[in-house]
Amino acid sequence: SRYKTSIKIWGFCNDNAYMNLTSNVNKWRLSFLMEGLHTLAEYGMMHLSDGIFTCSQYLRTHAIAAYGVNEKRIKCLYPGISFSFWTFNLRDYEHDEKLEEILFVKGDYKNGGLSVLLKALNRLNKYTFRLHIAGIPAAQESKLKKLLKKYPLLDIICYGQISPRKVRELMYQCDTLCVPSINEGFGIINIEGLATGISVVTTQTGGIPEVFPMDKYGWTTPPADDVALAEALAHCWMNSKERVGRALAGRKMVENNFSSLLLQQNFIKCLISE
């Protein structure tokens, strides 16, 4: 052909699990070696592709430092969600003795702070609640069972890995979404939670703080602090009007900043400015 074309290859990085493996649940197992190889592959992708997208400014900065990526080649592209799928359902939080349904969704339960959440819930024995755990792959089930055995008095239901539709169903069924991450590249589950109207309690870590000020839309605590997490959960549960106000504000914020249309527009802007 007399016309020359050039196809550019861009990579996408949505977490820092392979930049720092110290918090990974598979540490000291054979699979940890495979994850080390994944780190090498990610390093190659960072340097050989024409450009890199990350899902937060935090992750962009972390990738530059960890892999030595030229900052001009790496851009932040925030995710977007479908509001026809993640529809809003305002809860009635006016209750006295209602059972509080809590949802935890994370594949890597250790980095998701499940042990911190369990310790926090163990402190809240004057409240009535049930914990729903979803997203844990089958390979981690045995370790999860050992962890849960330490808390025999807690009411817990485990679902394993489930579809987005089932996650959405649990969002509407539950009252509080709590994923107190130890570290998080972005925390898309928090955005999806705010979109559905569930109360969101999470941590001030990784890319979470830059995305939205949770003092307006939910509650945040320092990572790995079960005392602070227990206090935040109790405050959330005991202030029904505040929960409603933050739920309404959270949905509006997500609509303004994390729509799929805005994602497309920002994607095009990134490519044009490249």
C-alpha positions in Angstrom: 0.0 0.0 0.0 1.2 3.5 -0.8 -0.4 4.7 2.5 1.5 4.1 5.7 -0.4 3.5 8.8 0.7 3.3 12.4 -1.3 1.5 15.0 -0.4 2.6 18.5 -0.7 0.3 21.5 -1.8 1.6 24.8 -1.8 -0.3 28.1 -4.1 0.1 31.1 -3.2 -0.2 34.8 -6.1 -0.3 37.3 -4.3 -1.3 40.5 -0.9 -1.5 42.1 -1.1 -5.2 43.2 1.9 -6.1 41.1 4.0 -3.0 41.9 4.1 -4.0 45.6 3.3 -7.6 46.4 3.8 -7.3 50.2 0.1 -7.2 51.0 -0.9 -10.0 48.6 -2.8 -13.0 50.2 -0.7 -15.5 48.1 2.6 -14.4 49.6 5.0 -17.4 50.2 2.9 -19.6 47.9 3.8 -20.9 44.5 1.2 -18.6 42.9 3.2 -15.7 44.4 6.0 -16.6 41.9 3.6 -16.3 39.1 2.5 -12.9 40.3 6.2 -11.9 40.4 6.4 -12.9 36.7 3.3 -10.8 36.2 5.2 -7.8 37.6 7.9 -8.3 35.0 5.3 -8.4 32.3 3.7 -5.3 33.6 7.1 -3.6 33.7 7.6 -4.5 30.0 4.1 -3.2 29.1 4.8 0.1 30.9 8.0 0.6 28.8 7.1 -0.9 25.4 3.6 0.3 24.8 3.0 3.7 23.2 1.2 5.0 26.3 -0.4 4.0 29.6 -3.7 4.8 31.2 -4.2 4.6 34.9 -7.5 4.8 36.8 -6.3 7.5 39.3 -3.6 10.1 39.8 -2.4 8.1 42.8 -1.8 5.1 40.6 -0.1 7.2 37.9 2.4 8.6 40.4 3.0 5.1 41.9 3.6 3.6 38.4 6.1 6.4 37.5 8.0 5.7 40.7 7.8 1.9 40.7 8.6 1.3 37.0 10.4 4.5 36.0 7.8 5.4 33.4 8.2 8.7 31.6 5.4 10.9 33.0 4.6 12.2 29.5 3.6 8.6 28.5 1.2 7.9 31.3 -2.2 9.5 31.7 -5.0 9.3 34.3 -8.4 8.1 32.9 -11.1 7.8 35.6 -13.6 5.0 35.1 -17.2 5.5 34.2 -20.3 3.5 35.0 -23.7 2.8 33.5 -26.5 4.6 35.3 -29.1 2.4 33.6 -27.5 -0.6 35.4 -26.5 1.0 38.7 -29.8 2.7 39.4 -30.5 4.6 42.6 -32.7 3.2 45.4 -33.0 5.5 48.4 -33.3 3.5 51.6 -35.5 4.2 54.6 -33.0 4.4 57.4 -35.5 5.4 60.1 -35.4 2.3 62.3 -34.8 1.3 65.9 -34.1 -2.4 66.1 -33.7 -3.1 62.4 -31.0 -5.7 61.3 -28.2 -3.8 59.6 -27.0 -5.6 56.5 -23.4 -5.0 55.6 -21.7 -5.8 52.3 -18.0 -6.5 51.6 -17.0 -7.1 48.0 -13.4 -7.7 47.1 -11.4 -10.4 45.3 -8.2 -9.9 47.4 -9.8 -10.0 50.8 -6.6 -9.2 52.7 -5.8 -6.0 50.8 -9.6 -5.2 51.0 -9.2 -5.1 54.8 -11.6 -7.9 55.7 -9.8 -8.7 58.8 -10.0 -5.1 59.9 -13.7 -5.1 59.2 -14.2 -8.3 61.3 -12.3 -6.8 64.2 -14.4 -3.6 64.0 -17.7 -5.6 63.9 -16.6 -7.6 66.8 -16.5 -4.4 68.8 -20.0 -3.5 67.9 -21.8 -6.2 69.9 -24.6 -3.9 71.0 -25.8 -3.6 67.4 -27.7 -6.3 65.4 -26.1 -6.9 61.9 -25.3 -9.4 59.3 -22.2 -9.4 57.1 -22.3 -10.4 53.4 -19.0 -11.3 51.9 -18.7 -11.5 48.1 -16.0 -11.7 45.4 -13.6 -14.2 47.1 -12.2 -16.7 44.5 -12.3 -20.4 45.2 -8.5 -20.6 45.6 -8.8 -18.3 48.8 -11.8 -20.0 50.4 -9.8 -22.2 52.8 -7.8 -19.2 54.2 -11.1 -17.3 54.4 -12.7 -20.0 56.5 -9.8 -20.0 58.9 -10.1 -16.2 59.3 -13.9 -16.4 59.8 -13.5 -19.1 62.5 -11.9 -16.5 64.7 -15.3 -14.7 64.9 -17.9 -17.4 65.7 -20.4 -14.9 67.1 -20.6 -12.8 63.9 -23.5 -13.5 61.5 -21.8 -14.0 58.2 -22.9 -15.1 54.7 -20.3 -15.9 52.0 -21.2 -15.9 48.3 -17.8 -16.5 46.5 -17.3 -15.0 43.1 -20.5 -13.6 41.7 -21.7 -11.7 38.7 -22.1 -7.9 38.6 -25.9 -8.4 38.6 -25.7 -10.3 41.9 -23.4 -7.6 43.3 -26.0 -5.0 42.3 -28.7 -7.2 43.9 -26.8 -7.3 47.2 -26.3 -3.5 47.0 -30.0 -3.1 47.1 -30.5 -5.8 49.7 -27.9 -4.3 52.1 -27.7 -1.1 54.0 -23.9 -0.4 54.3 -21.1 -1.1 51.8 -17.8 -1.4 53.7 -14.6 -2.3 52.0 -11.9 -0.8 54.3 -9.0 -1.3 51.9 -5.4 -1.4 53.0 -4.5 0.0 49.6 -6.6 0.8 46.6 -5.8 2.1 43.1 -9.2 3.6 42.7 -12.1 1.8 44.4 -14.7 1.4 41.7 -17.0 -0.5 44.2 -17.4 2.7 46.2 -18.6 4.6 43.1 -21.0 1.8 42.3 -22.2 1.8 45.9 -22.9 5.6 45.9 -24.7 5.2 42.6 -27.1 2.7 44.1 -27.8 4.7 47.3 -26.2 2.4 49.8 -24.2 4.0 52.7 -20.5 3.7 51.9 -17.8 3.4 54.6 -14.2 3.0 53.4 -10.7 4.1 54.0 -8.4 7.1 53.2 -5.9 5.2 51.1 -4.5 5.0 47.6 -6.7 6.6 45.0 -9.9 6.8 47.2 -9.3 10.3 48.7 -8.6 12.0 45.4 -11.8 10.7 43.8 -14.4 12.2 46.3 -14.4 13.7 49.7 -16.1 11.0 51.7 -17.1 13.4 54.5 -19.7 14.6 52.0 -20.9 11.3 50.5 -19.9 8.6 53.0 -17.4 7.9 55.8 -13.7 7.2 55.7 -11.2 6.1 58.3 -7.4 5.4 58.2 -6.5 2.0 56.8 -5.9 -0.9 59.2 -7.6 1.0 62.1 -10.4 -1.2 63.4 -11.3 1.2 66.3 -11.8 4.1 64.0 -13.8 1.9 61.6 -16.1 0.7 64.3 -16.7 4.3 65.3 -17.5 5.3 61.7 -19.9 2.4 61.3 -21.7 3.2 64.5 -22.0 6.9 63.6 -23.3 5.9 60.2 -25.9 3.6 61.6 -27.1 6.0 64.3 -27.6 9.0 62.0 -30.4 8.2 59.6 -30.9 11.7 58.2 -27.2 12.1 57.6 -27.2 8.8 55.7 -30.0 9.9 53.4 -28.4 13.3 52.8 -25.0 11.7 51.9 -26.7 9.1 49.7 -28.5 11.8 47.7 -25.3 13.9 47.4 -23.3 10.8 46.5 -25.5 9.8 43.6 -25.4 13.4 42.2 -21.6 13.5 42.4 -21.3 10.2 40.6 -23.6 11.3 37.9 -21.5 14.5 37.4 -18.1 12.9 37.4 -18.2 9.2 36.5 -20.6 8.6 33.7 -19.7 6.3 30.8 -20.1 9.3 28.4 -17.6 11.4 30.4 -15.2 8.4 30.3 -15.5 8.3 26.5 -14.9 12.1 26.2 -11.9 12.0 28.5 -10.5 9.0 26.6 -10.6 10.9 23.3 -9.0 14.0 25.0 -6.1 11.8 26.3 -5.4 10.4 22.8 -5.7 13.8 21.1 -3.3 15.4 23.6 -0.8 12.5 23.3 
